[in-house]
Amino acid sequence: MRRKIVIDTDPGIDDAVAILLALASAEVEVIGVTAVAGNVPLAVAERNARSICELAGRADVPVHPGCARPMGRRLVTAEHVHGPSGLGSLVLPLPDRPAQAQHGVDFLVETLRREEAGSVTLCALGPLTTIAMALVKAPEIAVRVRQLVLMGGASRALGNITPAAEFNIYVDPHAADIVFASGIPLVVIPLDLTHQALSTPPRIARLRALGNRCGMAAAELLTPAAGEYSTRFPDGLPLHDPCVIAYLLAPELFEGSAVNVAIETVSELTMGMTVVDWRGVSGRAANAEVMHRIYADGFYALLAERLALLP
């Protein structure tokens, strides 16, 4: 049976590739997309989500605008990595289909109340604001979520937006704190893992050689522009968000551990830090499966295989 998923996203270069991977995979049914401010402001994120769905020939997938700012902080964006459009050098036509009128928070609440309990998986590719606000509005939906797989956090790899914090968690640490305390079964894909999944030139060339528009688009997205970020990763940029979808499709490509993760929400020095208790010294119960290893060659083979099925 196909797994029903909702993708919560802030596209974003790697978000775009993750959406394409999900839409190319028969194992999952994307029943909706919610957009959230993060890599880019909300208006850009939801427009990009619609354009990516149309690129994949899936204009039928509803895109719901979610939260435009974090719960208690000013919005921090990442155009310095993703470019003003959020999609690097890739230029897509403006989407034909409008965004849904229903807010992303209301869509999540309504969907989780309507669908059979334990049948919907949430895939979080950006800050957790929209998901957290849904939990605040309707706490009872937490027990109806099958699983929440999220890209966020770091421990041994430390941060990528501050010395201590990964971007998605840093943008809205208060939302992350709500999600990690919700009791939802969590799978966490942190920087420690995604830094093992580098978009090397041969891997990008394989996508470009597919010859279809989605393969070419993915190759363009993953080709690093000159600048500080690419200089930090001379062997290829880490591919973060598609690892969330790949985990659902091929969990055998991943290794992880059940641990407790706490979110720092007070100290400005370490705001948004994911404190991962690998040794169990805190005495706090495990609240997440944190992945720490990926078989990168298998991951990129899966990505190429699936993108080849798209237009």
N, C-alpha and C positions, 0 to 999 in steps of 0.2 A: 504494500500500500504506500502511495506517495505521502511523504511527510509535508504537512501544511506549514508554511513559514511566512512570517512577516519580517521584512527587512527594514530596519531603522537606520538611516544613513545620512551622510553629509557630503555628497560627492563633490570633489575629491577624486584624485587619480585612481588610487587603489580601490576606493569604493566602486568606481565605475566598472573595473574589471571584476570585482566580486559580484555585482549585479548581473553582468553578462554570464558569469559562470553559473549562477543560480538559474537563470532563464534557459540555459543550455542543457540543464540536467533533469532527466525524467524522474529521478528519485524524489525531487522536491516540487511542491506546487506553491508558487509565490502568490499568496492570496491578497497581498497588498504591500505597499511601500509607504513608510512614513519618513518624512524629511525633517532634519533638525539642523539648527545652526551649529557650525563647528569649523570645519576646514574653510568654509565660506559662509556668508550670511544666508539666512533661510531662503530668501527669494531665489538666490543663485542655486542653492542646494536642491530645492524642489524642481526647478526648471531643468537642471542637469539630470535628475532622476527620470523625468519624463522623456528627455531626449535620448537617454541610454536605453530605456525600454523600447522606444520607437526604433532606435538603431538595430535592436535585436528582433524587430518585427513583432513586438509585444505591446502595442499601444493599449491593449485591453487591460493591462495591469494597472489598477488604480493607485495613484500617488496622492497622499494626504499630507499637506503641510502641517508640521508639528510646532515645536517650541522655537521661538525666535531669539531667546536669550537664556542663559543659565538661571538657576533657581535663586541664587543670592549674590552673584558676582557679575561684573561686566563681561561681555563677550570677547574672547580672544580667538582670532582666526589664523589661518595658516596659508595665506596667499603667497607667502615667501617660498613655500614648497610647491603648492599646487597651481600657482599663477592666478591672475585676476578672475579668470573664468572658472577656476576649479579643476579644469581638465588639461592643464599644461598647454602643450602646443596643438592638441587636438581641437578641431573646430567642427561642431555638429550643428545641423540646422535647428532653428527654434522648433520646439515640439508643436505638433498640430492639436493634440488633445489637451484640454485644460486640466489643471489640478482639480482634485475633488474639493467640494465646498466644505465637507466635514473635516473638522480639526483632527490631527493625528492622535491626540489623546483620546478623543471620543471614539475614534475608529478602533483603537486598541481595546478600550473598555467594552464597546459593543461587540467586537469580534470575539473576545475571550468569554463574554457572557453567552454568546450565541452558539459558538462551536462546542463540540463535546469536550468536557474537561480532559486535559492531558493530551489533546490532539494538535495543539498549535505550539510551534517553536518560534521564539523570537531571536532574530539575528541582529545584533547591535554592532554597527560599524563606525559609530561616532560617539559624541557625548551622550550620556544616558538621560538627558533631561526629559524627553517626551515619555519614555518608559517610566521614569520615576514619578512624573506628574500623574500618569495613569494609575499608578499604585497609590498615590496620595488620594486621588479622587475616588477610587474604588478598590480598597485594600483586599477585598475578597477575590479579586482576579488572580492574585499570586498563586493560589493553590490550583488554578486552572491551567497554568502554563506548563507545558511538557518539559521545556528546557529553555534556557537563555544562553546562547553562545555569543560571546562578545570579544571584540578586539580591544584590548586596553590594558594598561598597567605594565609594570616591569618590576623586577627585583634585582637580580644580579646584573642585568644590563643597565640598570638605573634609567634616567629620564632622557627624553628627546626634546622637551620644551623648557624644562629646568633641570638642574643636576639630579633632582629627586623624582620628577614626575613625567609620566607619559602624557601625550597631548590630550587624548580623549577623556581621561580621568581628570586631568588638570582643568580643563575647560569648565567642568561642572562636578567638582568633588562632592558636593552635597547630594546631587542626584545619584552619584555612584554609591555613596554611603547608604542611601535608601535601598538601592537595588541589592547591594551585598548583604543587607540585613533582612531582606524580604522573605527568605526561605525558599525562593525559587531555585531549582537545580541549575547551578551555574557552571559553564565551561569557559575558562578564561584563556585567551590567546594573547600572550604578552610580547613585549619587545624581545625578551630573551629568546623566544621562538622565531619571530618574524625576521630577526636579523640573520637567521640561518637560511632564509629563503630569498636569495639575492637574484635579481633580474640581470643575469649576465648577458653579454652580447650574443652568445650562441642560443640562449633560451629565448631572447627577444627575436632573433632571426627565425627561429622555428615558428613563432606566432605569425610573423610577417609572411612567411612562406605558405601559410594556409591559403592566402589569396582572396579570402572572403572579406567583406567589409568589417566584420566584427574582429577577425583576427588582425587585420591591418590596423584597426583602431586601437586594439590592445597593445600592439607593438609600438604604436605612436605614443600611447600613454606611458609606457614603461621605458621609453628612450629618454635618458636623463638629459636635461638642458644643462648648459655650462653654468656653474655657480657654486656657492659654498656647499650646498647640500650634496651635489654630485661629487665634489672634491673629497668630502668625508667618506664617500663610499666608492672608491675607484674601481672596485670589482663588480659593481652593480648595486642598484638601490634595493633596499628591503621591500618585499611585497607583503603588506600587512593584512588588509581586510579580506582578500580572497581566501586566506587561511581559515576564516570562519566557515565559509561555505564548503571548503574542501574537507573540513572536519566532519561535517554532516554526511558528505558523500563517501569518504574513505577514512574513517577514524583509525584504521590500521597504520596510516602514515604518521601518526602522532604518538607521543608518550607524555604522560603527565602524572600528577599526584594530587590526592585529596588533601587540602590544607586550609587553614584559616587565612583569610585576607581581610585586613582592616584598612580603611581609607582615612588619610589625614585631612582634616577639615578646619584646623585651627591655626597651625603655624604657617606664616607666609613663607618661611624658609623652605619648608617641605610640603607645601599645600599640594594636595592631589597625589601624594605618594601612596603607592599600594604596598602595605607592609605585609609581606608574605611570610608566614610562620612555618618555614620548611621543617624545623626540628620539633615543633610542638611545644616550645618552651612557654608559650603564653597560657596554656591550659584552655584556650578557646576552641570550641568545636569547629571542625572543618565546615566551611560554607561554600567551597568551590573546588572544582577540578582544574588545576592550573597546568596547562601544557608547557613542557619545557624542551621538547625535541620534535623536529619534523624531518621526514625523509624528503629532502628538497627535490631530488631528481624525480621522484614519483609524483610529487605535487605539480611540478611543471609539466610532466607528461600528461597528467590528468587535465590540467588547464588547456593544453593544446588540443587534446582529444575532444574535449567538450566544446571549445570555441569553434572547432571545425564544423560543428553541427548547426551553427547559426548562419544567418544570411551573410 
